[in-house]
Amino acid sequence: MPYGYNGKILRVDLNSESISIEEPQEILYSRYLGGGTLALYYLLRELKPKSDPLGPENILVFAGSVISGTPAAGLSRFSVAAKSPETGGFGEAEAGGWWIPELKFAGFDAIVIKGKANRPVYLWVHDGQAEIRDAGHLWGKFPKETQDEIRRELGDDRIRIALIGPAGEKLAKVACIINELKHANGRTGLGAVMGSKNLKAIAVRGKKRMEVADGEAVQRLSKRLKDTYEEPYFSVGNLGTSRVTTMFSEQGILPTLNFRKGSFEGAEAIGGETMSKTILVRRGTCYGCFVRCKREVQVGEPYFVDPIYGGPEYETVAAFGSMCGIDDLKAISKANQLCNAYGLDTISTGSLISFAMECYEKGVLTKRDTDGLELQFGNTEAMIKMVEKIGNREGLGDILAEGICHAAKKFGKGAENFAIHVKGMPVPFHEPRGKVGVGLGYAVSATGPDHMEFPHDPWWATEAGVTLLRPLGIFEPLDVFDIGPKKVRIFIYLQQYWDLLNTLGICMFTAKPFGPQTFNGIVDYVKAVTGWETSLFDLLKVAERHTHMARIFNLREGFTAQDDTLPDRFFQPMEGGTLKGKKIDREEFARALEAYYEMLGWDTETGVPKKGKLAELDLDWLT
Amino acid sequence: MPYGYNGKILRVDLNSESISIEEPQEILYSRYLGGGTLALYYLLRELKPKSDPLGPENILVFAGSVISGTPAAGLSRFSVAAKSPETGGFGEAEAGGWWIPELKFAGFDAIVIKGKANRPVYLWVHDGQAEIRDAGHLWGKFPKETQDEIRRELGDDRIRIALIGPAGEKLAKVACIINELKHANGRTGLGAVMGSKNLKAIAVRGKKRMEVADGEAVQRLSKRLKDTYEEPYFSVGNLGTSRVTTMFSEQGILPTLNFRKGSFEGAEAIGGETMSKTILVRRGTCYGCFVRCKREVQVGEPYFVDPIYGGPEYETVAAFGSMCGIDDLKAISKANQLCNAYGLDTISTGSLISFAMECYEKGVLTKRDTDGLELQFGNTEAMIKMVEKIGNREGLGDILAEGICHAAKKFGKGAENFAIHVKGMPVPFHEPRGKVGVGLGYAVSATGPDHMEFPHDPWWATEAGVTLLRPLGIFEPLDVFDIGPKKVRIFIYLQQYWDLLNTLGICMFTAKPFGPQTFNGIVDYVKAVTGWETSLFDLLKVAERHTHMARIFNLREGFTAQDDTLPDRFFQPMEGGTLKGKKIDREEFARALEAYYEMLGWDTETGVPKKGKLAELDLDWLT
């Protein structure tokens, strides 16, 4: 009997509305572990290249890992993956919450969904079974109503539901999947994939608990994680992820006014401290986690914001705050709630609005294009209206909902200069000119620029940070602006680390700066749960596998090395803020990319993984 | 204060007869650990390419590791390294015994020797000090007399001495270094390098003990290793390394008559069981080891064999037994003693004699060339005479002592067809046609074909063997004849494993088939000793570093991809034995080599490591 996982994959064919259960060999779990890596296994084997991402042929995978649903804190994350309608390449996004433990308790490790139902449906998974149910009455409904109705009709208040809002139904390319109304698989437009399949929701409930190989060790490691957690330093529990807003602004790395500046005068007004002191009503959390970094905020006037939809994360604060020149935390919270209600990715949505604001400022867009909205930076009302317009696909919102490249092309007049994206997806809010390793991460990430995979952020450049890299054979911190071969080396190791976190569904806030669960702690924990004699070597090979599988996926879809780049803006001097004048050197960056390819065993010109390298990763089936 | 190591490297300049002590940063030990890897660090930095291996410019390094001299069994091994006079490339050989623990107790982790003394000298290292002493009275003496005299004049019977015999003094390219009269750093001709420096011996004695970071863990892991040791299966303790002789013959992989056959009718007569039942007087051992695999044999008639010189290992049994067509264990034991007394590598010496025998059989050599010896296969007396002739550099022995390529050239008449070597060094006695992974190892090893680095021997092709590979992410055994990409993958991981064993000085007989100390056990032990938060990832990167550093060394000396090959004989059918007719497919083998290069990040045509790969290994200083 397997430990930690169920050994069961739920397969759903929406064309025929049929369900089956696959019971893979242990080796599948050993080689791919879970999350995006396991999803890539199915996508690469079963999805025909060049498929329409919004066609019935696209495959949508919800995947936990071999440790999801076990007791340690920070294991609540899971991946949804498919071909992305936003980038046209590998689409993947993670979310926390309570959904994946519940799926594991219901007896499944992952769900692989194909086809398209000929009517709105939802999937009901419970206690080793699954059924496809009509969702005609739910279509068009917001998440709260949808969740209430499903729980009511299934007669269980503890059902966990991942669903889409109106944006996903309407195939907005920036639509996300939401669970528990506030945890989002945000990026790469996976909500639209769900919508294209006429799949409104996946409701899960299960009563089993995961068996582990060494219960005593699991308890001990879980306790150690909690006992050694360093809240005072990291303070994400107290202040939420937006604890960094003010600091970033001071350091000049808070993306402001569509990445023209790195400092924002309203940073303090929108930051985590202000949120805690004003609108925060509760610290939320995910399954089994003591950190409680999630926010639940309430606003009465001038906008009604319901804490049931959570509260804005850092990315959201930057998206609707500094990026749009808005220093009103209540407005930001409203935008956040609207995104969760419509099922919109806050990063892409905020970025699209910031982009449209710059277009408006530069005269590319006029009031005629905006249905009369004065779309200046700083116009709070206009920002909120635009979120609704994108969610409803109305007017300018309809154009933006098709994605930033589509919109830039439609607008013309040089709008593409203001479209800050990589591979068609807007860039998250970590200023690459101020942390160049993150910039390299944006350029090479298969899923487009990804705030959940940004190797070598400034933490690792500190003495305290680098100490944790000892198990990787890294001894010396490197400057955040460095992008030479030594940095690329660290970058690659840390990219594998991020890929491992995302594969296993480990939250960075329990994994990163806290000793026990970092690196060897992760190994110990996977050993204790699964009983496998694994190692950091083995686990990082799985992560390396992820990088290569995602690369192969994108190459099949027609991506080339030319897609591994950054928007021109990052090679230009910053226009304002603490790092005013700072830019990335284009040639240094090109050399770093070449080094990156070479270190990974890819052709330095084409970025194509060498056959031998794939074989070395036990991926010869991909050659 | 460092744990496990002294933080002190003894530097000796024989030109000026001066001594100094280097105290490197911890990072040097972390990055290179010890053994051949640490030696390569010094050789690559300080030895000018194309130096004469027997000139004063060559650098000779004796290196232990960060765990040498700590309590667990099987940590008695150390490396001697220099530019090899036998191959012209990287020369390195390991030996067990008691010498390296004693050096650590004397306060040093390694000795780096340059220059040439203008008179015979020996080095006396004790309790943090060192002195160069006259060895005029020792020059020309055999090891036993030398050892007795040094111990007498220094007044301490427990001094451990590594020394050369007459062959090393006379610069025989197959001369080795011997410690305690019976443990040999056998291969690559390092005894000649020592001789060329006028350095007769290194005597060491120390009274300190190594401090460890976690004494309790060190004790626990050492005990676990002992408690779980599976003697009945592996039986190397009971029967010595030549336990495999009979089995190999049955399987058709016992090199016989200069690699023409794989089975030998006299196998049982020369094997480990016979040795145990007849001439064995004691099971010898190394520092701290319970396995006691070493042999001490005694013969009265017709040859006097003194147990003080030990007894033949498997390689020696095959060298003078099946390779020479001799089924007389007493004669083999005599040849072994002569090799230890003259300071000759038994593998190269036996191979040279077997080669000469085939030359004699084929008419390339006649009685005129052999000083009247009837040098047929099976002629026991002639074999023993030839060992002495090589040791004394007399007649035919003088030619052979210059190495197999030199001799083949000198003999002419197609003799090169019978010279079974790679990179100028005779092949050890593991038949590559019967374990093709080992053949690949012979072809690519930087030190020439190496019996201490033969990845994927048949053990790993068993279900029991492959189970131990779980920490490497290897789940399925592969056939011994397989040489496809999946095998090359396993090969590379196991090559790193071997490089790690040789770097840390871990004996395969405590490391290999025994659970605890394999892979994760090694990591746990290094952690416990050093206190470093290392990992299998980190340690295998050091090993990968070894492979690349050795490669760079050889490239600097003019080696090319063409040197990574096997003698033609292995691409021809075996002439006899269980595997009669078996050969290696030349094209398959070429593809395996290409895959090997590609997996390592080397150019597939030239075998040159890519710049990016070197940077990834933190070896950008070599680009």
Boltz contact constraints between the chains, C-beta under 6 A:
constraints:
  - contact:
      token1: [A, 27]
      token2: [B, 475]
      max_distance: 6.0
  - contact:
      token1: [A, 470]
      token2: [B, 533]
      max_distance: 6.0
  - contact:
      token1: [A, 471]
      token2: [B, 533]
      max_distance: 6.0
  - contact:
      token1: [A, 471]
      token2: [B, 535]
      max_distance: 6.0
  - contact:
      token1: [A, 471]
      token2: [B, 538]
      max_distance: 6.0
  - contact:
      token1: [A, 473]
      token2: [B, 538]
      max_distance: 6.0
  - contact:
      token1: [A, 473]
      token2: [B, 541]
      max_distance: 6.0
  - contact:
      token1: [A, 475]
      token2: [B, 27]
      max_distance: 6.0
  - contact:
      token1: [A, 485]
      token2: [B, 615]
      max_distance: 6.0
  - contact:
      token1: [A, 485]
      token2: [B, 620]
      max_distance: 6.0
  - contact:
      token1: [A, 489]
      token2: [B, 615]
      max_distance: 6.0
  - contact:
      token1: [A, 489]
      token2: [B, 616]
      max_distance: 6.0
  - contact:
      token1: [A, 520]
      token2: [B, 535]
      max_distance: 6.0
  - contact:
      token1: [A, 533]
      token2: [B, 470]
      max_distance: 6.0
  - contact:
      token1: [A, 533]
      token2: [B, 471]
      max_distance: 6.0
  - contact:
      token1: [A, 535]
      token2: [B, 471]
      max_distance: 6.0
  - contact:
      token1: [A, 535]
      token2: [B, 520]
      max_distance: 6.0
  - contact:
      token1: [A, 535]
      token2: [B, 536]
      max_distance: 6.0
  - contact:
      token1: [A, 536]
      token2: [B, 535]
      max_distance: 6.0
  - contact:
      token1: [A, 536]
      token2: [B, 536]
      max_distance: 6.0
  - contact:
      token1: [A, 536]
      token2: [B, 537]
      max_distance: 6.0
  - contact:
      token1: [A, 537]
      token2: [B, 536]
      max_distance: 6.0
  - contact:
      token1: [A, 537]
      token2: [B, 537]
      max_distance: 6.0
  - contact:
      token1: [A, 537]
      token2: [B, 540]
      max_distance: 6.0
  - contact:
      token1: [A, 538]
      token2: [B, 471]
      max_distance: 6.0
  - contact:
      token1: [A, 538]
      token2: [B, 473]
      max_distance: 6.0
  - contact:
      token1: [A, 540]
      token2: [B, 537]
      max_distance: 6.0
  - contact:
      token1: [A, 541]
      token2: [B, 473]
      max_distance: 6.0
  - contact:
      token1: [A, 595]
      token2: [B, 612]
      max_distance: 6.0
  - contact:
      token1: [A, 598]
      token2: [B, 610]
      max_distance: 6.0
  - contact:
      token1: [A, 598]
      token2: [B, 612]
      max_distance: 6.0
  - contact:
      token1: [A, 599]
      token2: [B, 612]
      max_distance: 6.0
  - contact:
      token1: [A, 599]
      token2: [B, 616]
      max_distance: 6.0
  - contact:
      token1: [A, 601]
      token2: [B, 601]
      max_distance: 6.0
  - contact:
      token1: [A, 610]
      token2: [B, 598]
      max_distance: 6.0
  - contact:
      token1: [A, 612]
      token2: [B, 595]
      max_distance: 6.0
  - contact:
      token1: [A, 612]
      token2: [B, 598]
      max_distance: 6.0
  - contact:
      token1: [A, 612]
      token2: [B, 599]
      max_distance: 6.0
  - contact:
      token1: [A, 615]
      token2: [B, 485]
      max_distance: 6.0
  - contact:
      token1: [A, 615]
      token2: [B, 489]
      max_distance: 6.0
  - contact:
      token1: [A, 616]
      token2: [B, 489]
      max_distance: 6.0
  - contact:
      token1: [A, 616]
      token2: [B, 599]
      max_distance: 6.0
  - contact:
      token1: [A, 620]
      token2: [B, 485]
      max_distance: 6.0
